[in-house]
C-alpha cells in the first residue's frame, strides 16, 4: 500500500489558542478516513492543514511521499506557487458549497481545469461533463447555481473538485448545511466515490456514513487523536469515556428500533 | 413675471454649443476611463494586506477625496506649472483634477464590492489551486463588479456633470461656451437654461439604459 497522505507531528495555533497539538496520521491510497469530534476539537483545522488552506505552525505534511515545503534550519518555508500546485492535486468540498455564482454549472466545473491546469476548452468540457454524469447532474450543466437545490449544489462542488483529477479528496462537513432529506443524495455520491477507490478524508457528523463507508475512524478531542480504529468496533464499543459521551450525544433522540 | 424668452439667438449659435458638447463628451470619456480604471487598481491595492501597497493607496484616497475638484483643477492649472516647470493646458489640468477625484471615489466603491464577496469564494478558488491574482480576476472581481454597478453608474453621472468645472480654466466645454454666448448676446438666462437642458437630455436616456442593464444582470443571480 502506498502512503498517500502523511501528517507528522502537526501543530496549529491561532494566536495563543492551540487547536492541534501534534497530530500523526497516515492515509493510504484508496482509504476512506472519517474524522469525528465535537466542535472545537480541531477536525476541520486538521483537514485544512492537509491542503494548506491553513498553514501548520509546526510539523510536516507529505503528499504521495513528497514533503510539502522546504526545511530552512528547522523552520518550514512554503512558497505560494508550490502551495497552489499542491492544492490543485487535492480536492476539497466545503460545508457551504461555495459554487461560483456568476458561472453556470459547467463553467464551475471547467474553471480550475482551464485556469489552473491549462487544459484546452474542449478537453475541459468533456472532463466536466463526465464528472457531472458521475454525480448525476449532467442535465443541469447549463443551469446557474442559484437554480439548484442544496444537495445538487454540493454534488456540483464534488464534480468541480473531481474534475481536477485529485489524488485525494477532503470533505469538510459537506452535509451539515443541507436539509435532512437532501443529505442522502450527497452521502450516496460520496459512498460511490469511496467504492470506486478514491482516497477520502471526511469530517462529518454522519455516524451512519462513518459506520458503513469508512475504513478507519479517528476521534479528535482537544486537538489530539483521542481514539482511532475500525468503524464497526469503534462506534459500537468505544474504549474511552470521552468518545462514549460524544456518541451518546448523537444518539440522544434516536428512534426506537 | 413677464420675461421675454429669446431662444432664437441660441439656435443661430448652435455650433458654439455643439463644440462645447464635444468638449464635454471628450472630458467625460477621458476622466471616466482614467478615473474608473485607476480606481480599480487603487481599490485592489487598498484591499490587499500588504502594507506597502495598502498604505499609499489609502493616502491617495484620503487626499483626493477630501480636496474639492474645483480647487484641484485650479491648483493643477496655476500652481503645478510653477512648482514643476511643466506647463499644464486647461484640458490637462481638468483631466488631472477630475480623474484623480474619480479614482479616489471609485476605489472605495471597488473595495467595498470586493469586500462584499463571501469568504467562501476565496476559499473555493484557493482550494482548486488558484493563485490570489487568478481568484481575484476570475472569481471575485466579476461578482464584485456586478454588485457595485449601480454605485459606479452614479459615479459616472457625477463625472459627466463635473466636466463643467473645467470651465474655470477656460477649457472649451458646454458651460464655457454658454458663457461665451451669454457675454456676446447678453442673454445669460437662455444660455444657461440651454446648458441645463443639454445635460438633462444627454444624461437621462443614458441613465435609463443603465437601469435596464442592471436589471438584466441581476436576473442571472436569481
Interface residues (C-beta under 8 A of the other chain):
Chain A: X51 X53 X80 X81 X84 X85 X86 X87 X88 X89 X90 X91 X92 X94 X96 X97 X98 X99 X100 X101 X102 X111 X112 X115 X116 X117 X144 X146 X157 X160 X161 X164
Chain B: X118 X120 X121 X123 X124 X126 X127 X128 X129 X130 X131 X132 X134 X138 X139 X142 X143 X146 X220 X221 X222
